[in-house]
Amino acid sequence: MNFIQTRGCDDTQPQSVTFSQAILSPIASFGGLYVPETLPELGMEFLNKHLNSSYRALASDMLSRFEIDIDQSVIDEALSLYDNFDDSSNPVPVVKVKENLYVSELYHGPTRAFKDMALQPFGVVLSSIAQKNNENYLILAATSGDTGPAALETFKNRDNVQVVCLYPDGGTSDVQRLQMVTEDASNLKVIGINGVFDDAQSALKRLLASDDFKSALKEKHISLSAANSVNFGRIIFQIIYHIHSYLELVRQGATTMGEKVYLNVPSGNFGNALGGYYAMKMGLPVLKIIISSNENNVLTRLIQTGKYDIRGESVVGTTSPAMDILKSSNVERVLFDMFAEVRTKELMQDLEQKDVYELSADELAKLQEVFDADFCNGDEGKKYIKDTFVNDSYLMDPHTATCFKSYESISNPDVKTIVYSTAEWTKFSPVIANALTGEIDAEDLVALESIAKEANVKIPLMIQELFNKEVIQKSIIEKEDIETEILKFL
Ligand SMILES: *Cc1c(COP(=O)(O)O)cnc(C)c1O
C-alpha cells in the first residue's frame, strides 16, 4: 500500500510514496502529513480470528493487512521487543477498576510511558531501512520528558542511526532526566538546554530547516530524519493496542464480541487517539472516542464547538505535561479522512496563518459522531487520583486521571469504557505523592518512596537503579551553541 498527502500534492513531491519513504521523510506537500491511501477493512472476522491470539500474532496480522514495504523478518524482530515488557505474554494488561470501567496500561515498556508502544518497534524498522539503503541517519528529538527516553532507548547501539536529544534542563522530572543522562552508547547524545521546552523545540525546528546544517551533515554522509509523533511509522503501531484492549474485554467476559465500547484517550498530539480512530474505521466496535485534555483544552473546544482557536493563547504548564500542547498535529489526519485534501489544506492554512479554523455545522456533526471531549484541571486530577486509589485501590498517573473527569461527565455508565493509561506512577511521582499524602514539592526519590509506602507498591528496579547510575551525558549548554555541539558529536 502507498501513502498520500493530507493537503494534496504540490508536484514537488511524488503523488504517493511507499511506507519507507513516508517514515524517512515525513514532511509532505504544503506541510501536510502522509496517510495510507485506504485503510484495510478488518471486520468481525479478524476480531474473531484473533480472540485468543498473542499480542505479537495480532500485531503481525494487522500490519500485514497494510501491505507495507518492510520484510517480514524485520517486522518479526520489531515486534519481538514487546517481549521485553513486564509480562512478555501480555505487554498491555487491561485492568478492571470498577463496574464497566477498564484501564488499558500502555506503560509496561522500558521507559515506563506509552511512547515505548510505538518507538520500541519503530527503532528496529527505521534502522533496518537505513541499513538496507546503505544510508546514515541523524534523528533529532526535542523532549519535554517522555519521548526523549523512549527514543534513546530504542535507537541505542542500532546501526546507521545516531540520535541527538534536546531537553530543557530543570524542565523535566528527575526520573525523566536520569533516564536520558545515564544512557551510555556511542550513537547517542543528550543535550540539556538552559531554557524551556519551547526553546529546545524551536532550536530543533530551525536546524531541520537550515540548509547550512544540512550541507554540513551531507559532508559527513548523514541525512536528517525525525521520530516525532506525526511519523506514520509510529502511528501504525498505535492501532494494534486498541484492538488488543477490546479483545481483552471479550476474553475477560466483560463484553460480548460486537458490543460497542467507549475509548477514552488522554490526548496531546493526538497520535494515541488517531490509532483508536483508525481501529474504529477498520471495524473495531466503538461507540465514541472520548478525548481527554488538561487545562490546555483546545481539543475539547474543537470537538464541542467546531472551532480550533489558539489566537492569543500560549501553553500553560500543568500536572500532566505530556499533554501541554496547542497545535495537536495528528488531528489533521482525521480532517483528511472526514473532509478530504482540499478542505484539509484550507483548514490547516487558516490555522497557520490566522491561528484559527472553524468547521461548518455539517462538518462538526460528522466529527461529533465519532468524538466527544472534556478537560480536567490539576486539582480535579489529583482528586481523581486520590479517590480512585481510596475507593477502587487503583493507582494512576496525572495523565490517566484526566480521563476520569470525561468519563463522569460524558459516558453512559451502562456502556463499557476503556481508559488508556499512558504513564506509570513512577514518572510523575511528586504530583501523585501530593495527591495521596498532601506532601508538597517532594523530590522524585522522596515522592517515590512515600507512594510506595502509602500504596504498598514496589518501585520497579529500573527506576530505583537510575538514582545510582553514573551520569554519562553531561552537556548543558546555551541554545545558541546547539548546532556546534551537535556537529562536534558527529
Ligand atoms: C505523549 C503522551 C501523551 C499524549 O499522547 P498523544 O499521542 O500525543 O496524544 C499522554 N500522556 C503521556 C504520559 C505521554 O507521554
The ligand as a Tripos MOL2 file, in Angstrom:
@<TRIPOS>MOLECULE
LIG
   15    15     1     0     0
SMALL
NO_CHARGES

@<TRIPOS>ATOM
      1 C1          2.8430   11.5740   24.7930 C.3       1 LIG1
      2 C2          1.9510   11.3870   25.9710 C.ar      1 LIG1
      3 C3          0.5650   11.6890   25.9180 C.ar      1 LIG1
      4 C4         -0.0860   12.2830   24.6870 C.3       1 LIG1
      5 O1         -0.2100   11.3460   23.6430 O.3       1 LIG1
      6 P1         -0.5710   11.8190   22.1640 P.3       1 LIG1
      7 O2         -0.4880   10.5960   21.3450 O.co2     1 LIG1
      8 O3          0.4900   12.8380   21.7880 O.co2     1 LIG1
      9 O4         -1.9280   12.4310   22.1900 O.co2     1 LIG1
     10 C5         -0.2090   11.4560   27.0510 C.ar      1 LIG1
     11 N1          0.3430   11.0020   28.1850 N.ar      1 LIG1
     12 C6          1.6670   10.7110   28.2850 C.ar      1 LIG1
     13 C7          2.1950   10.2380   29.5900 C.3       1 LIG1
     14 C8          2.5160   10.8800   27.1860 C.ar      1 LIG1
     15 O5          3.8240   10.5970   27.3020 O.3       1 LIG1
@<TRIPOS>BOND
     1     1     2 1
     2     2     3 ar
     3     2    14 ar
     4     3     4 1
     5     3    10 ar
     6     4     5 1
     7     5     6 1
     8     6     7 2
     9     6     8 1
    10     6     9 1
    11    10    11 ar
    12    11    12 ar
    13    12    13 1
    14    12    14 ar
    15    14    15 1
@<TRIPOS>SUBSTRUCTURE
     1 LIG1         1 GROUP 0 **** ****
